[in-house]
Amino acid sequence: MSIETDAADTPGGLALPAGNLRGPLAFAIGCFLIWGLAYGLLDVLNKHFQETLSISQADSSWLQIAYFGAYLLLSLPAGMLLNARGYKFGIVSGLCVTAIGALLFIPAANAGAFLPFVGSMFVLAAGLCVLETAADTYVNVLGDPAKASQRLNLAQSFNALGVFIGPMIGGAVFFSPTTTEALGGATRSIQIVYGLIAVAVLLFAAVVWRARLPETGLADHGESVAGDTPAKPHAPKGLSQQPHFIAGVVTQALYIGAQVGIGAYFINLVTHNWQDLTSQQGAYMLSLAAIGYLVGRFAATGLLLKVKPRALLTTYGVINVILTLIVSAGIDKVSPIALIAVFFFMSTMFATIFALGTTGLGASTKKASSLMVMAIGGGVLLPWPMGKLADLYGANIAFLLPAACFAVVAWYGWKGAGLGLKAEAS
């Protein structure tokens, strides 16, 4: 996809040609791959620790709570850092903290207890929170604001690639007795995987630090909407008076809660509803679902050239309500296949909600973006109650909660994203 814009403002006031935006966009997209990999491994670790540390499904959800709790607590400070120091500093500092969190898995594995892993995951996610606040916002403003939804969907496609790679690595290493033994045991395998991740992230941070990443001006950004109705330029209203933004943050939180809960208990669900399926095979099925997520991202990037974002979001939301209800029915083999299909239709939701919710906000875009990233903290909402329902009634019943969240997503595309905008435009 090409980046089309007349110019972007650099700190020195120089016009930035459109062609010069492709390099910075490529670096920002690289960040999406990194946190996709980290998230893909997270869902595999959930099941891995259930088996190796003998913890319940509800207790294993503390990994997800630590991961997304970091987003909940640190997104606003990350936005303040972004405002004070700019995109480049935000990206590099996020990468460095992520590497520190990965390195902490080495002593955590030596401890042989669950709590140190939870702490390490929180530090790693703190870095990813800073990284995502910077990179999401950077991609959103790096070009024509009318095409922000397309750019975010393209960038999130590489996030989906990381989500695909993560379970493949986890399945091959953590659920393979032969590989685990060759690496020196379960403890050593975790140390090697996260040690290599730390090295790779630090190398990427060094490259980004030496790269030229222009700070685009935001005063005029966000006037075109990635949805259906443009807002008035330079709207004087504060964020608390932007109902489409407030509804977007709430919807984003619920969507992320659904996504996280689905990923956390994916392996439990498919092994429960597919006779003789092993945890390793379940991890590979999670990678298959991630392929659907990846294909869905690229498909959405193309569809958004012809279909309005709100219409696409509404349609995908309704389809996922139906699919998750089929999952909750517990039909042998059918429910796992339906769950895999859910990933395809989840693919465009985060980026589209993000773009619709932050549209028309002008100079408030950075603050709004940090709050929208903070909504990723909604990942703490569903894992524990889903785990408790799964422990008490079976994994299938737990998927009624994501179904309710997808219903809210469908409503946001249908009505929520237009709240206040049509009245202001008229």
Secondary structure, 3 states (H helix, E strand, C coil): CCCCCCCEECCCCCEECHHHHHHHHHHHHHHHHHHHHHHHHHHHHHHHHHHHCCCCHHHHCHHHHHHHHHHHHHHHHHHHHHHHHCHHHHHHHHHHHHHHHHHCHHHHHHHCCHHHHHHHHHHHHHHHHHHHHHHHHHHHHCCCHHHHHHHHHHHHHHHHHHHHHHHHHHHHHHCCHHHHHHCCCHHHHHHHHHHHHHHHHHHHHHHHHHCCCCCCCCCCCCCCCCCCCCCCCCCCCCHHHCHHHHHHHHHHHHHHHHHHHHHHCHHHHHHHCCCCCCHHHHHHHHHHHHHHHHHHHHHHHHHCCCCCHHHHHHHHHHHHHHHHHHHHCCCCCHHHHHHHHHHHHHCCHHHHHHHHHCCCCHHHHHHHHHHHHHHHHHHHCCHHHHHHHHHHHCHHHHCHHHHHHHHHHHHHHHCHHHCCHHHHHC
